[in-house]
Amino acid sequence: MTDGNEEMVGDGFRINVLGRSGLTYTRGSRTATIDGEMLVGSFDFVVYTGSIRDWDGSAGPITDEEKKQILADIEAAFRSSGLAVDFE
């Protein structure tokens, strides 16, 4: 992982890692900005799950089912890129 933006694309979604902190998750026309940060050690990136609450703009709240899908997508994208992700 570098200090610049990194994009990962999966089945129906896109993740953009925003430098050393945070990421955006896009599925269809909705995007969520999620807090996180690059790490040194056992994991390459940590995602703060408590920040997954609302879709950006006026797209409304993220449901529990959507949150589970988002977390699964993030984990799969990082794993397929050879990166380890942790969730807090």
CNS distance restraints for C-alpha pairs under 8 A (distance, minus, plus):
assign (resid   1 and name CA) (resid   6 and name CA) 7.44 0.50 0.50
assign (resid   1 and name CA) (resid  44 and name CA) 7.80 0.50 0.50
assign (resid   2 and name CA) (resid   6 and name CA) 7.59 0.50 0.50
assign (resid   2 and name CA) (resid  19 and name CA) 7.34 0.50 0.50
assign (resid   3 and name CA) (resid  19 and name CA) 4.82 0.50 0.50
assign (resid   3 and name CA) (resid  20 and name CA) 5.83 0.50 0.50
assign (resid   4 and name CA) (resid  18 and name CA) 7.05 0.50 0.50
assign (resid   4 and name CA) (resid  19 and name CA) 4.73 0.50 0.50
assign (resid   4 and name CA) (resid  20 and name CA) 7.76 0.50 0.50
assign (resid   5 and name CA) (resid  16 and name CA) 6.45 0.50 0.50
assign (resid   5 and name CA) (resid  17 and name CA) 5.40 0.50 0.50
assign (resid   5 and name CA) (resid  18 and name CA) 5.04 0.50 0.50
assign (resid   5 and name CA) (resid  19 and name CA) 5.09 0.50 0.50
assign (resid   6 and name CA) (resid  16 and name CA) 5.55 0.50 0.50
assign (resid   6 and name CA) (resid  17 and name CA) 5.01 0.50 0.50
assign (resid   6 and name CA) (resid  18 and name CA) 7.08 0.50 0.50
assign (resid   6 and name CA) (resid  19 and name CA) 7.53 0.50 0.50
assign (resid   7 and name CA) (resid  14 and name CA) 7.10 0.50 0.50
assign (resid   7 and name CA) (resid  15 and name CA) 5.62 0.50 0.50
assign (resid   7 and name CA) (resid  16 and name CA) 4.40 0.50 0.50
assign (resid   7 and name CA) (resid  17 and name CA) 6.31 0.50 0.50
assign (resid   8 and name CA) (resid  14 and name CA) 5.84 0.50 0.50
assign (resid   8 and name CA) (resid  15 and name CA) 5.07 0.50 0.50
assign (resid   8 and name CA) (resid  16 and name CA) 6.39 0.50 0.50
assign (resid   8 and name CA) (resid  77 and name CA) 6.21 0.50 0.50
assign (resid   8 and name CA) (resid  78 and name CA) 7.80 0.50 0.50
assign (resid   8 and name CA) (resid  81 and name CA) 7.79 0.50 0.50
assign (resid   9 and name CA) (resid  13 and name CA) 6.08 0.50 0.50
assign (resid   9 and name CA) (resid  14 and name CA) 4.49 0.50 0.50
assign (resid   9 and name CA) (resid  15 and name CA) 6.28 0.50 0.50
assign (resid   9 and name CA) (resid  77 and name CA) 7.10 0.50 0.50
assign (resid  10 and name CA) (resid  14 and name CA) 6.14 0.50 0.50
assign (resid  10 and name CA) (resid  73 and name CA) 7.41 0.50 0.50
assign (resid  10 and name CA) (resid  77 and name CA) 6.45 0.50 0.50
assign (resid  12 and name CA) (resid  27 and name CA) 6.14 0.50 0.50
assign (resid  12 and name CA) (resid  28 and name CA) 7.12 0.50 0.50
assign (resid  13 and name CA) (resid  25 and name CA) 7.13 0.50 0.50
assign (resid  13 and name CA) (resid  26 and name CA) 5.49 0.50 0.50
assign (resid  13 and name CA) (resid  27 and name CA) 4.52 0.50 0.50
assign (resid  13 and name CA) (resid  28 and name CA) 7.09 0.50 0.50
assign (resid  13 and name CA) (resid  73 and name CA) 7.73 0.50 0.50
assign (resid  14 and name CA) (resid  25 and name CA) 5.86 0.50 0.50
assign (resid  14 and name CA) (resid  26 and name CA) 5.12 0.50 0.50
assign (resid  14 and name CA) (resid  27 and name CA) 6.65 0.50 0.50
assign (resid  15 and name CA) (resid  23 and name CA) 6.72 0.50 0.50
assign (resid  15 and name CA) (resid  24 and name CA) 5.60 0.50 0.50
assign (resid  15 and name CA) (resid  25 and name CA) 4.65 0.50 0.50
assign (resid  15 and name CA) (resid  26 and name CA) 6.38 0.50 0.50
assign (resid  15 and name CA) (resid  74 and name CA) 7.44 0.50 0.50
assign (resid  15 and name CA) (resid  77 and name CA) 7.92 0.50 0.50
assign (resid  16 and name CA) (resid  23 and name CA) 5.39 0.50 0.50
assign (resid  16 and name CA) (resid  24 and name CA) 5.18 0.50 0.50
assign (resid  16 and name CA) (resid  25 and name CA) 6.71 0.50 0.50
assign (resid  17 and name CA) (resid  21 and name CA) 7.49 0.50 0.50
assign (resid  17 and name CA) (resid  22 and name CA) 6.22 0.50 0.50
assign (resid  17 and name CA) (resid  23 and name CA) 4.27 0.50 0.50
assign (resid  17 and name CA) (resid  24 and name CA) 6.59 0.50 0.50
assign (resid  18 and name CA) (resid  22 and name CA) 5.44 0.50 0.50
assign (resid  18 and name CA) (resid  23 and name CA) 5.09 0.50 0.50
assign (resid  18 and name CA) (resid  24 and name CA) 7.39 0.50 0.50
assign (resid  20 and name CA) (resid  37 and name CA) 5.49 0.50 0.50
assign (resid  20 and name CA) (resid  38 and name CA) 5.19 0.50 0.50
assign (resid  21 and name CA) (resid  35 and name CA) 6.79 0.50 0.50
assign (resid  21 and name CA) (resid  36 and name CA) 5.26 0.50 0.50
assign (resid  21 and name CA) (resid  37 and name CA) 4.09 0.50 0.50
assign (resid  21 and name CA) (resid  38 and name CA) 6.35 0.50 0.50
assign (resid  22 and name CA) (resid  33 and name CA) 7.23 0.50 0.50
assign (resid  22 and name CA) (resid  34 and name CA) 5.58 0.50 0.50
assign (resid  22 and name CA) (resid  35 and name CA) 4.31 0.50 0.50
assign (resid  22 and name CA) (resid  36 and name CA) 4.20 0.50 0.50
assign (resid  22 and name CA) (resid  37 and name CA) 5.75 0.50 0.50
assign (resid  22 and name CA) (resid  47 and name CA) 7.60 0.50 0.50
assign (resid  23 and name CA) (resid  33 and name CA) 5.94 0.50 0.50
assign (resid  23 and name CA) (resid  34 and name CA) 5.36 0.50 0.50
assign (resid  23 and name CA) (resid  35 and name CA) 6.55 0.50 0.50
assign (resid  23 and name CA) (resid  36 and name CA) 6.84 0.50 0.50
assign (resid  24 and name CA) (resid  31 and name CA) 6.58 0.50 0.50
assign (resid  24 and name CA) (resid  32 and name CA) 5.60 0.50 0.50
assign (resid  24 and name CA) (resid  33 and name CA) 4.48 0.50 0.50
assign (resid  24 and name CA) (resid  34 and name CA) 5.97 0.50 0.50
assign (resid  25 and name CA) (resid  31 and name CA) 5.50 0.50 0.50
assign (resid  25 and name CA) (resid  32 and name CA) 5.26 0.50 0.50
assign (resid  25 and name CA) (resid  33 and name CA) 6.51 0.50 0.50
assign (resid  25 and name CA) (resid  34 and name CA) 7.45 0.50 0.50
assign (resid  25 and name CA) (resid  70 and name CA) 7.58 0.50 0.50
assign (resid  26 and name CA) (resid  30 and name CA) 5.67 0.50 0.50
assign (resid  26 and name CA) (resid  31 and name CA) 4.25 0.50 0.50
assign (resid  26 and name CA) (resid  32 and name CA) 6.51 0.50 0.50
assign (resid  27 and name CA) (resid  31 and name CA) 6.51 0.50 0.50
assign (resid  30 and name CA) (resid  55 and name CA) 6.37 0.50 0.50
assign (resid  30 and name CA) (resid  56 and name CA) 7.13 0.50 0.50
assign (resid  30 and name CA) (resid  59 and name CA) 6.76 0.50 0.50
assign (resid  31 and name CA) (resid  55 and name CA) 5.70 0.50 0.50
assign (resid  31 and name CA) (resid  56 and name CA) 5.60 0.50 0.50
assign (resid  32 and name CA) (resid  52 and name CA) 7.39 0.50 0.50
assign (resid  32 and name CA) (resid  54 and name CA) 6.66 0.50 0.50
assign (resid  32 and name CA) (resid  55 and name CA) 4.64 0.50 0.50
assign (resid  32 and name CA) (resid  56 and name CA) 5.18 0.50 0.50
assign (resid  33 and name CA) (resid  52 and name CA) 7.71 0.50 0.50
assign (resid  33 and name CA) (resid  55 and name CA) 7.59 0.50 0.50
assign (resid  33 and name CA) (resid  56 and name CA) 6.77 0.50 0.50
assign (resid  34 and name CA) (resid  47 and name CA) 7.35 0.50 0.50
assign (resid  34 and name CA) (resid  48 and name CA) 7.23 0.50 0.50
assign (resid  34 and name CA) (resid  49 and name CA) 7.81 0.50 0.50
assign (resid  34 and name CA) (resid  51 and name CA) 5.66 0.50 0.50
assign (resid  34 and name CA) (resid  52 and name CA) 5.89 0.50 0.50
assign (resid  35 and name CA) (resid  47 and name CA) 6.22 0.50 0.50
assign (resid  35 and name CA) (resid  48 and name CA) 5.48 0.50 0.50
assign (resid  35 and name CA) (resid  49 and name CA) 7.81 0.50 0.50
assign (resid  35 and name CA) (resid  51 and name CA) 5.85 0.50 0.50
assign (resid  35 and name CA) (resid  52 and name CA) 8.00 0.50 0.50
assign (resid  36 and name CA) (resid  45 and name CA) 7.01 0.50 0.50
assign (resid  36 and name CA) (resid  46 and name CA) 5.32 0.50 0.50
assign (resid  36 and name CA) (resid  47 and name CA) 4.30 0.50 0.50
assign (resid  36 and name CA) (resid  48 and name CA) 5.40 0.50 0.50
assign (resid  37 and name CA) (resid  45 and name CA) 5.59 0.50 0.50
assign (resid  37 and name CA) (resid  46 and name CA) 5.50 0.50 0.50
assign (resid  37 and name CA) (resid  47 and name CA) 6.88 0.50 0.50
assign (resid  38 and name CA) (resid  44 and name CA) 5.72 0.50 0.50
assign (resid  38 and name CA) (resid  45 and name CA) 4.34 0.50 0.50
assign (resid  38 and name CA) (resid  46 and name CA) 6.50 0.50 0.50
assign (resid  39 and name CA) (resid  43 and name CA) 6.17 0.50 0.50
assign (resid  39 and name CA) (resid  44 and name CA) 5.05 0.50 0.50
assign (resid  39 and name CA) (resid  45 and name CA) 5.34 0.50 0.50
assign (resid  39 and name CA) (resid  46 and name CA) 7.00 0.50 0.50
assign (resid  40 and name CA) (resid  44 and name CA) 6.33 0.50 0.50
assign (resid  42 and name CA) (resid  84 and name CA) 7.58 0.50 0.50
assign (resid  43 and name CA) (resid  83 and name CA) 7.61 0.50 0.50
assign (resid  43 and name CA) (resid  84 and name CA) 4.90 0.50 0.50
assign (resid  43 and name CA) (resid  85 and name CA) 5.58 0.50 0.50
assign (resid  43 and name CA) (resid  86 and name CA) 6.36 0.50 0.50
assign (resid  44 and name CA) (resid  83 and name CA) 5.96 0.50 0.50
assign (resid  44 and name CA) (resid  84 and name CA) 5.21 0.50 0.50
assign (resid  44 and name CA) (resid  85 and name CA) 5.92 0.50 0.50
assign (resid  45 and name CA) (resid  83 and name CA) 7.84 0.50 0.50
assign (resid  45 and name CA) (resid  84 and name CA) 6.68 0.50 0.50
assign (resid  45 and name CA) (resid  85 and name CA) 4.93 0.50 0.50
assign (resid  45 and name CA) (resid  86 and name CA) 6.39 0.50 0.50
assign (resid  46 and name CA) (resid  85 and name CA) 5.61 0.50 0.50
assign (resid  46 and name CA) (resid  86 and name CA) 4.65 0.50 0.50
assign (resid  46 and name CA) (resid  87 and name CA) 5.63 0.50 0.50
assign (resid  46 and name CA) (resid  88 and name CA) 7.02 0.50 0.50
assign (resid  47 and name CA) (resid  85 and name CA) 7.31 0.50 0.50
assign (resid  47 and name CA) (resid  86 and name CA) 6.25 0.50 0.50
assign (resid  47 and name CA) (resid  87 and name CA) 4.91 0.50 0.50
assign (resid  47 and name CA) (resid  88 and name CA) 6.26 0.50 0.50
assign (resid  48 and name CA) (resid  52 and name CA) 7.74 0.50 0.50
assign (resid  48 and name CA) (resid  87 and name CA) 6.05 0.50 0.50
assign (resid  48 and name CA) (resid  88 and name CA) 5.01 0.50 0.50
assign (resid  49 and name CA) (resid  87 and name CA) 6.33 0.50 0.50
assign (resid  49 and name CA) (resid  88 and name CA) 5.85 0.50 0.50
assign (resid  50 and name CA) (resid  88 and name CA) 7.80 0.50 0.50
assign (resid  52 and name CA) (resid  62 and name CA) 7.19 0.50 0.50
assign (resid  52 and name CA) (resid  67 and name CA) 6.88 0.50 0.50
assign (resid  53 and name CA) (resid  61 and name CA) 5.93 0.50 0.50
assign (resid  53 and name CA) (resid  62 and name CA) 5.41 0.50 0.50
assign (resid  54 and name CA) (resid  59 and name CA) 7.63 0.50 0.50
assign (resid  54 and name CA) (resid  60 and name CA) 5.81 0.50 0.50
assign (resid  54 and name CA) (resid  61 and name CA) 4.10 0.50 0.50
assign (resid  54 and name CA) (resid  62 and name CA) 4.99 0.50 0.50
assign (resid  55 and name CA) (resid  59 and name CA) 5.31 0.50 0.50
assign (resid  55 and name CA) (resid  60 and name CA) 5.62 0.50 0.50
assign (resid  55 and name CA) (resid  61 and name CA) 5.92 0.50 0.50
assign (resid  55 and name CA) (resid  62 and name CA) 6.18 0.50 0.50
assign (resid  56 and name CA) (resid  60 and name CA) 7.76 0.50 0.50
assign (resid  62 and name CA) (resid  66 and name CA) 5.99 0.50 0.50
assign (resid  62 and name CA) (resid  67 and name CA) 6.35 0.50 0.50
assign (resid  63 and name CA) (resid  67 and name CA) 6.15 0.50 0.50
assign (resid  64 and name CA) (resid  68 and name CA) 6.29 0.50 0.50
assign (resid  65 and name CA) (resid  69 and name CA) 6.39 0.50 0.50
assign (resid  66 and name CA) (resid  70 and name CA) 6.09 0.50 0.50
assign (resid  67 and name CA) (resid  71 and name CA) 6.17 0.50 0.50
assign (resid  68 and name CA) (resid  72 and name CA) 6.19 0.50 0.50
assign (resid  69 and name CA) (resid  73 and name CA) 6.03 0.50 0.50
assign (resid  70 and name CA) (resid  74 and name CA) 6.11 0.50 0.50
assign (resid  71 and name CA) (resid  75 and name CA) 6.15 0.50 0.50
assign (resid  72 and name CA) (resid  76 and name CA) 6.13 0.50 0.50
assign (resid  73 and name CA) (resid  77 and name CA) 6.03 0.50 0.50
assign (resid  74 and name CA) (resid  78 and name CA) 6.15 0.50 0.50
assign (resid  75 and name CA) (resid  79 and name CA) 6.04 0.50 0.50
assign (resid  75 and name CA) (resid  85 and name CA) 6.48 0.50 0.50
assign (resid  76 and name CA) (resid  80 and name CA) 6.02 0.50 0.50
assign (resid  77 and name CA) (resid  81 and name CA) 6.27 0.50 0.50
assign (resid  78 and name CA) (resid  82 and name CA) 6.39 0.50 0.50
assign (resid  78 and name CA) (resid  83 and name CA) 5.00 0.50 0.50
assign (resid  78 and name CA) (resid  84 and name CA) 6.37 0.50 0.50
assign (resid  78 and name CA) (resid  85 and name CA) 6.50 0.50 0.50
assign (resid  79 and name CA) (resid  83 and name CA) 5.31 0.50 0.50
assign (resid  79 and name CA) (resid  84 and name CA) 6.21 0.50 0.50
assign (resid  79 and name CA) (resid  85 and name CA) 7.68 0.50 0.50
